[in-house]
Amino acid sequence: MIHPSVSEPLFARRALTQVCAYCGAHFRVLLTCAPEGNEPVDYFCPECGKQYDAEAALQPQVSLLRSRADGKKDRYQETMF
């Protein structure tokens, strides 16, 4: 039986399906999480750029499932109020 000399950290992958609150696009977010050491990470809607956040060990992978539903072509702009 072969045993690795260095133990690899165990990562868990979690997939989320999300609908953008701004443009209505549907997208999947793949999060890679560790038992310890997750940090706040940002990811963005692939259609309008609205920012979302999560806790993960690596940068999330985002893939578009369905295009935006609002009929617009603008990008999301965060307001400071």
Rosetta silent file (secondary structure, phi, psi, omega in degrees, C-alpha in Angstrom):
SEQUENCE: MIHPSVSEPLFARRALTQVCAYCGAHFRVLLTCAPEGNEPVDYFCPECGKQYDAEAALQPQVSLLRSRADGKKDRYQETMF
SCORE:     score description
SCORE:     0.000 S_00000001
   1 L     0.000  134.642 -178.489    0.000    0.000    0.000 S_00000001
   2 L   -97.864  129.890  177.581    1.357    3.416   -0.948 S_00000001
   3 L  -116.620  132.253  177.081    1.042    6.260    1.543 S_00000001
   4 L   -66.220  143.919 -179.257    1.750    9.859    0.607 S_00000001
   5 L   -76.096  -25.917  178.977    4.626   11.377    2.551 S_00000001
   6 L  -120.374  127.699  178.919    2.822   14.698    2.925 S_00000001
   7 L   -79.582  134.498  178.773   -0.814   14.795    3.867 S_00000001
   8 L   -85.617  142.183  174.636   -2.925   17.020    1.664 S_00000001
   9 L   -66.219  144.911  179.856   -5.510   19.291    3.281 S_00000001
  10 L   -86.785  119.660  178.528   -9.019   18.065    2.671 S_00000001
  11 L  -104.790  143.069  175.458  -10.989   20.518    0.582 S_00000001
  12 E  -113.124  136.012  176.809  -14.734   20.424    0.204 S_00000001
  13 E  -105.552  138.781 -179.831  -16.418   21.799   -2.887 S_00000001
  14 E  -134.094  129.671  179.371  -19.845   23.331   -2.727 S_00000001
  15 E  -106.570  132.568  177.013  -21.876   24.513   -5.692 S_00000001
  16 E  -117.475  140.301  169.497  -24.472   27.259   -5.352 S_00000001
  17 E  -105.285  127.363 -172.589  -26.996   28.318   -7.958 S_00000001
  18 E  -130.894  147.619  173.153  -27.735   32.003   -7.591 S_00000001
  19 E  -110.032  126.991 -178.791  -30.007   34.587   -9.189 S_00000001
  20 L   -65.901  131.749 -179.956  -28.533   38.084   -9.361 S_00000001
  21 L   -70.614  -19.223 -178.218  -30.532   40.543   -7.302 S_00000001
  22 L   -93.303  -50.508 -171.489  -29.802   43.318   -9.806 S_00000001
  23 L  -111.986  -10.658  178.404  -30.199   41.854  -13.298 S_00000001
  24 L    84.121    6.020  177.327  -31.869   38.468  -12.790 S_00000001
  25 L   -66.770  148.088  176.010  -29.091   36.399  -14.392 S_00000001
  26 E  -104.693  131.862  178.174  -28.732   32.831  -13.136 S_00000001
  27 E  -146.595  157.679  179.691  -25.217   31.621  -12.386 S_00000001
  28 E  -106.821  137.177  178.841  -23.429   28.814  -10.578 S_00000001
  29 E  -118.040  124.235  177.612  -20.733   29.487   -7.990 S_00000001
  30 E  -103.748  114.088  179.983  -18.236   26.745   -7.110 S_00000001
  31 E  -102.742  134.664  174.373  -16.706   27.297   -3.676 S_00000001
  32 E  -109.575  114.171 -174.990  -13.637   25.384   -2.483 S_00000001
  33 E  -115.789  149.400  176.509  -13.567   25.342    1.304 S_00000001
  34 L  -110.403  157.087  176.954  -11.053   24.005    3.817 S_00000001
  35 L   -58.267  -34.215  176.733  -11.811   22.726    7.314 S_00000001
  36 L  -138.793  154.652  174.806   -9.810   25.703    8.597 S_00000001
  37 L    92.701   13.679  174.528   -8.399   28.780    6.921 S_00000001
  38 L   -72.235  145.621 -179.739  -11.340   30.018    4.861 S_00000001
  39 E  -130.072  160.024  175.189  -11.267   33.729    4.193 S_00000001
  40 E   -63.412  132.415  177.243  -13.751   36.257    2.852 S_00000001
  41 E  -133.086  150.743  177.675  -13.690   36.243   -0.959 S_00000001
  42 E  -105.035  148.895  169.219  -15.610   38.252   -3.528 S_00000001
  43 E  -142.222  163.556 -169.460  -17.225   37.015   -6.717 S_00000001
  44 E  -130.529  148.041  173.181  -19.235   38.861   -9.325 S_00000001
  45 L   -61.960  128.782 -178.328  -22.313   38.350  -11.459 S_00000001
  46 L   -69.994  -13.298 -179.283  -20.978   37.484  -14.929 S_00000001
  47 L   -95.127  -45.593 -174.300  -23.652   39.653  -16.625 S_00000001
  48 L  -117.387  -12.494  178.163  -23.733   42.936  -14.667 S_00000001
  49 L    87.020    7.092  178.077  -20.767   42.752  -12.284 S_00000001
  50 L   -60.196  135.530 -176.310  -22.712   42.971   -9.013 S_00000001
  51 E   -87.358  137.792  173.490  -20.442   41.910   -6.160 S_00000001
  52 E  -128.794  163.308  179.127  -21.258   39.066   -3.785 S_00000001
  53 E  -133.383  158.326  179.889  -19.178   37.590   -0.987 S_00000001
  54 E  -154.911  176.427  173.157  -18.561   34.202    0.557 S_00000001
  55 E  -113.459  125.791 -179.292  -16.048   32.397    2.757 S_00000001
  56 E  -158.049  166.363  178.087  -13.719   29.993    0.938 S_00000001
  57 L   -85.725  -28.392 -179.442  -10.124   28.789    0.759 S_00000001
  58 L  -127.939  165.003  177.888   -9.754   29.625   -2.956 S_00000001
  59 L   -63.115  131.508  179.569  -11.261   32.150   -5.351 S_00000001
  60 L   -63.783  150.097  173.711  -14.762   30.988   -6.418 S_00000001
  61 E  -102.088  128.495 -176.241  -15.407   29.847   -9.979 S_00000001
  62 E  -117.665  132.168  175.769  -18.482   31.469  -11.538 S_00000001
  63 E  -133.037  137.179 -178.118  -20.285   30.239  -14.642 S_00000001
  64 E   -75.044  130.800  176.808  -23.314   31.766  -16.334 S_00000001
  65 E  -102.368  -41.269 -179.748  -26.405   29.532  -16.567 S_00000001
  66 E  -147.549  133.803 -177.310  -28.966   31.995  -17.976 S_00000001
  67 L   -61.102  165.646 -178.002  -28.507   35.550  -19.244 S_00000001
  68 L   -56.599  149.818 -173.636  -29.897   38.568  -17.490 S_00000001
  69 L  -107.978   -0.130 -174.361  -33.653   38.917  -17.395 S_00000001
  70 L   -92.163   -4.877  178.063  -34.075   42.696  -17.114 S_00000001
  71 L    75.850    4.190 -179.271  -33.496   43.518  -20.806 S_00000001
  72 L   -98.536  172.180  177.778  -30.790   46.084  -19.989 S_00000001
  73 L  -127.757   10.919 -177.305  -27.108   46.198  -20.901 S_00000001
  74 L   -79.567  167.674  175.908  -25.785   48.344  -18.052 S_00000001
  75 L  -103.620  150.017  178.540  -23.306   47.317  -15.367 S_00000001
  76 L   -68.946  138.422  176.119  -24.119   47.357  -11.668 S_00000001
  77 L  -125.746  121.273  178.793  -22.786   50.396   -9.790 S_00000001
  78 L   -70.362  133.121  176.504  -22.426   50.292   -6.033 S_00000001
  79 L   -99.709  155.198 -176.510  -23.790   53.409   -4.323 S_00000001
  80 L  -101.762   13.268 -177.684  -22.267   54.911   -1.203 S_00000001
  81 L   -89.372    0.000    0.000  -25.470   56.070    0.516 S_00000001
